[in-house]
Amino acid sequence: MMTHSTWQVGLSVTLTGASMFVGLMVGACWLTAMNVNA
């Protein structure tokens, strides 16, 4: 399991966390907009 270097693992973890955070923020904004419009 030493095929990945430390920076590659850190980068993948950072990108995964960032994408999850963005997805949660977009989902929250979308739900809020739907509730306001309804």
C-alpha positions as CSV (number, residue, x, y, z in Angstrom):
1,M,0.0,0.0,0.0
2,M,3.0,2.3,-0.6
3,T,2.1,3.1,-4.2
4,H,0.7,6.4,-3.2
5,S,2.9,9.2,-1.8
6,T,1.8,11.3,1.2
7,W,0.9,14.3,-0.8
8,Q,-1.3,12.3,-3.1
9,V,-3.2,10.8,-0.2
10,G,-3.6,14.2,1.4
11,L,-4.8,15.7,-1.9
12,S,-7.4,13.0,-2.4
13,V,-8.7,13.4,1.2
14,T,-8.8,17.2,0.8
15,L,-10.7,16.9,-2.5
16,T,-13.1,14.4,-1.0
17,G,-13.8,16.6,2.0
18,A,-14.2,19.7,-0.1
19,S,-16.6,18.0,-2.5
20,M,-18.7,16.7,0.4
21,F,-18.7,20.2,2.0
22,V,-19.8,21.9,-1.3
23,G,-22.4,19.3,-1.8
24,L,-23.9,19.8,1.6
25,M,-23.9,23.6,1.2
26,V,-25.6,23.4,-2.2
27,G,-28.1,20.9,-0.8
28,A,-28.9,23.1,2.2
29,C,-29.3,26.2,-0.1
30,W,-31.5,24.3,-2.5
31,L,-33.8,23.0,0.3
32,T,-34.0,26.5,1.8
33,A,-35.0,27.9,-1.6
34,M,-37.6,25.2,-2.1
35,N,-39.1,25.9,1.4
36,V,-39.2,29.7,0.8
37,N,-40.8,29.3,-2.6
38,A,-43.3,26.8,-1.3
